[in-house]
Amino acid sequence: MILVRCIKNVYGESEHSYIEFLDERCLFKAGYFYIVSIDDEGRWLTQDEEDEPHIIADGQATLAEDEWFHEHFVIA
């Protein structure tokens, strides 16, 4: 088990909107901690605020080079 802390809010689109366009919602909140698991392919997986799964990094070998991960999370 790996614990990460979000350092910048992450927003995404909600598919459960009742209006024509997609609403943007906060998937991960700055300052919150998230439990990460690593799948058999080395992807880092966690669940957002609505318990939906997301890939937040694409492998330990490339984690140091994963700019998106480092912009939004730090390993706790």
Long-range contacts (C-beta under 8 A, 24 or more apart in sequence): 1-35, 1-36, 1-37, 2-35, 2-36, 2-37, 2-38, 2-44, 2-75, 3-33, 3-34, 3-35, 3-36, 3-75, 3-76, 4-33, 4-34, 4-36, 4-46, 4-56, 4-73, 4-74, 4-75, 4-76, 5-31, 5-32, 5-33, 5-34, 5-73, 5-74, 5-76, 6-30, 6-31, 6-32, 6-33, 6-34, 6-72, 6-73, 7-31, 7-71, 7-72, 7-73, 7-74, 8-71, 8-72, 10-72, 12-48, 25-50, 27-52, 27-54, 28-72, 28-73, 33-76, 34-73, 44-69
